[in-house]
């Protein structure tokens, strides 16, 4: 029997590979000789770097960068081979780095993201895979660009201030002093947001409130970003603030598209491509996937739906495992997950359920019972 396991992390509990190892242990209790292949999986959001470092032989790199409010923070990214860097913008400019009481998109900057990129480029990386979910920022990527040597200046010819408030000062920009090495770099951006840069569906209106923006801030930032987009045409005449994903991460998507030639892709598609999951799935008898919670959103580009889609290309049964299953999760059965199971085995507190040792045991024990049923059906 060949079983391929690709389970997304149970955030705060099990990493992708830990969840896979636990499921594999359960399978081998029933089928000791089974060929069990465990692959890392993520959808481009939080945990993607950890999954790919753990499962692809990437080496972690640490660099001290400028945090979202200007404080030093240590960001971790992964390097695969000699020239591919795997990053999450949230490592440098994520919302979890800012206490709720201090969240203010007028002040938060993406400068640290640029410092991460510059560090990797100086170490030989020319291919970048970057997840841009979970940002604390709304600066249009201006901070990142400044860290990469772009000149974004106020009327005095000085660099604009950090954060979205810097956009209000912006009167000129040029890439003449940008790091020359950027011309050799390719940027693949894991982005599941289709919002434009500006307007009622733009980043300020839709995501600003969760980053601490007031109604007045939203109005101001939306206007400033529109002016920024217009000015960007002096550097790249093809700049288009209406491109789907331009509003991702407070306009960071726009900066990648406009100034760095970035390619925006759904996170799960990018991760599946990089991990070559399809090559492992071929010929499997079963595929196991899952995530912390299975619900109706699982089929909207989340990791388990991507895994199931590959398995169904080859007619392979797919079993889903989750920490919790909601009432609307039945839609997963219509999108390639043939059966799914919560791994929680008794009534307990959330803290107990998320304890790593408990979660590992629950995953192994539940998987064992599933494969005992499979064993019975073979006789």
N, C-alpha and C positions, 0 to 999 in steps of 0.2 A: 504493500500500500504506500502510495506517495501522497503526502499532505503538505500543501504550501500554506504557511501562516503569515498574514500581513495585517496586524492589528494596530490601529492608531493608539497613541498613548492615552492612558486614563490619567488625565492631568492631576498632579498633586499626589499620585498614587503609584502608577506603574508607567515606565517608559514603554515605547513601542516594542523594543527588544525584550524587556522584562515580561511584558504581557505575552509575547510570542513564546518565550521559554517556558512560562507557566503552562500555556496551552499544550505545548509540545510534551511536557512532562505527563500531563493527563492522557494524551494519546498513547504514549509508550507504556503506560500501565496496562493498556488493553492490547496494544500491538507493539510488543517490544522490538520487533524487527522493522517497524515502519520507517520509511524514508521521510523525515520531517525537515522541511526547509523553512527557515524563519527569516523573513525579510523586513527591514524597517519601512515604515510608511508614515506619512504625514500629509497634510493638505496645504502646506506652505505657511501655515500660521505658527503659533507658539509651539515649540518642540521639534520643529523641522530640522534645525541644525543638530540638536542632540540625536535625533533619529538617524540622520545621515552620517554623523561622526561615528556613532556606535555600530552602524550596520554596513558602512562602506569603507571602513579602514581609513577614514579621514583623520588627520591629526588636528587637534585643537590648537588654535592660536589665541593668545590673550593680548589685549592692548588697552592701555588707559586712554579713554577718550573723553570728550566733553559731553556730559549728560544733558538731559532735556532742559534743565534750569541752570546750566553752566557749571555744575559741579563735576569733579572728576569721577568717572565710573569705569569699571573694568568690563569691557565687552569681549565676548568669546565668539569666534567664528571658526569654521572648519576649512581645511584645505585637502582636496582630493588630488592625488598625483602631484604633478609639479606646477599646475597652472590654474586649477579651478578652486575658487573660493565660494563657500556656502555661508550665507549670512541671513540674519533677521534684523531689520531696522530697529525692532523693539529692544535689541540688546544695547543700543546706544540711546534711543529716543522713545522708548516705550512708555505707555501710560502707567504701567505698573511701577515705574521708577519714580513716579511723582505721587506724593501723598495726596489724598483726595482734597484736602483743604487747600493745597497749594496749586491745584490745576488751573492753568491760565494760558490759553493758546496765544495770547499776545506776547508771552514771554518764552514759551518753549521752542526749542530749536532742533533742527536736524543736523547740526554741525558735526556731531559725533558720528553720524552715518558716513559722512564724507571722510572723516579721519580713519574709520575702519577700512573703507575702500582704498584710501591712499596707502595705508599700512600694508594691505595685501598686495597692492600693485608693486610696492617697493620690494616685496619679498618674492616677486616673480609671477604673481597671478595675473592672468589676462582674461580669464573667463569667470564671470560672476553670476551666481544664482542667489537672488535676494528676495526673501519674503518681506512684504511691507505691511503686514497687518499689525494691529495693536499700538498705533502711534499715539503720542501725547501732543502732537504738533499740528499746526495749520499754517506753516510758513511757506507753502508752495515749493519746498525743497531748497529754498534760498540758502539756508544754513549749510546743507550738504554741498551745494555748488561753491560757496565761499571756501569751505575746507579743501576743495579740489582746485582752488586757484582762480576761479571765475571772479571777475570784478563786478559787484553789484553795489552801485554807489549812490550816495545822496547828493544834494545840490552843491555840497561843499567838496565833492570828490572823495568823500570818505566812505568806508564800508558801512552799509546800513546796519542798524541795531539787530540783535538776535530776536527771533520770534516773529509772529505775524505783524507786530507793530513796525518791524523793519520794512515791510512792504509799503507802508504809508509814506516812507521817505524815499523810495526808489525812483530815480530819475534816469539812470543809465546803466547799461550792462554790456560786458564784453567777455569773450572767452580767450582773449589774446594771451593771458597769463595762466591759463589753465594748465594743469600738469600735462606735458607733452605725451606722456605714456598712455593717456586716456584714449588716444587715437588707435591704439593697439588692442583696446579692451572691448569685450562683448558683455552686454548686460541682459540677463534673462530674469524677468521680474515676476515672482509668484503673486498674483493679484486676483482676488475674487470679488472685487468691487467694480461695478460698471458706472459709477457716478461720474458725471462731468466735473470740471473744475469749479464752475460757478452756477448760480441760479438756485431755484427752489430744490433741485436735486443735487446741488453741488456739495462739496465737502463741508463748507462752513455751516450750511443750514441743516444737513443731515447728521453730521458727526460732531459738529462744534459743541453742542450741549454736553455731551458726555466727557468732553475735554475741559469743561469749566466755562464755556462761553455764555455770556448773557445775550439777550436779544439785540442790544446795541452793538456788541462785539460782532455778532453774526452779520449784521448789516454792513458794518465797517469792513470786516475781513473779506466779504464777498465782493465788495466794490474794489478793494485793493488788489485782490487776486485777478479781477477782470483787467485792471490797468496793467498788472504784471504780465498777463498773457499777451496783451497788445504790445507791450514793450519787448517781449521775448521775440517778436517777429524781426527785430533788428539783428538778432543773432541767428535765428532760424526762421525764414519766411514761412515754413510749413507748420509752424507752431499752431496747434489746434486744441483749445481748451475744452471742446465738446467731445473729444475722443473718449470712448468708454474707458474708464479706469484712470483718467487724468486727475480725478478728485481723490484717488486712493491716498491714504496716509496724509491727509491734509494738503494734497497737491504734490506730494512727492512723486506720484505717478507721472504727473505732467513734466516735472523736472527730468526724470529719466527719459521720457519720450522725446522731449524737445532738445535737451542739451547733451545727452549721452547715448542716443540711438537705442535706447532700451526697448526690449520686446516684452509686452505684458501678456502673460498666459495664466489661465486658471491654475491655482496652486497644485491641485491634485494631478493635473496633466503633466506639469513640469516635474513633479516628484516621481511619478510613475515612469516617465521617460528616463530620468537620471538613474533610477534604481534598477531599470531593465526588468521590472517585475514580470512582464509577459514572457520573457525567456525562461523564467523559473516555473511559471504556471502551466505551460504546455506539458501535457501528459500526466497531470495530477489527477488523483481520484477524488480529492476534496480540497476546497479552499476555505480557510477560516479567516474572517476579518472581524472588525468591530471597532468600538470607541467607547468612551466613558458613558455616553448616553445615546441611545438610538431613538430617534424621533422622526417626524416628517421632514425635518431639515437635513437629515442624513442623505437623502436622495438629491439634495441641491448642491452637488459638487463636493461633498465631504469625502474623506478618504475611503470609507467602506463602499460607497457607491462606485468609486473608480475601480477598486479591486474587483467588485462583483461584475462590472462591465467587461473586464478582461477575461474573467473566468467564463462568462457566458458566451464569449466568442468561440470557446472550445467545448461548450456543453457540460461544464464541470459544476457539480453541486456546490453551493455556497452556504456556509453556516456563519451566522453572526453572533457575536458575544458582546455584552455590554454591562457596565456597572448598573445602569438603570435603563428601563424601557418604558416609554410613555404610551398613552392610550392611542395616539395617532401613528405609532410606529408601524402599523400594519401595511402602510404604503411601501415599506421596504421590500415586502414580498412581491410587489409588482415591479420592482427595479433590480431584480437579480439576486436578492438575498432570500434563499429558499426557506430558511427557518432561522429564527433568532431566539436567544435565551439570555435572561439576566443572570449574572453570576452570583448575585447576593443570595445566600443560603439560609439566613435567619434574620429575624428582626434585630436591628442594632442601630446605634447612633451613626450619624454621618462620619464622625471622627473615626469610629471603629471600622466602618466600611472602607474608608480611604487609607487606613493604615496599610503600609506597603506589604507587610507580612501577611495580613489577613486577605488583602486583595489577591496576592499571588496564590495563596492556598485556595481561595474561592474559584479563581480562574482554572487552576489545575483540576480541582475536584469536579467542577461543572463539566469541563471538557471530557474528563474520564467518563462521566455518566452518559454523555452524548454518544461517545464512541462505543460504549457498552451496548447501547441500542443498535448502533450500526452493526456491531458484531452479531447481535441476535438475528438481524434481518438476513444475514448471509447463510443461515441454516434453515 
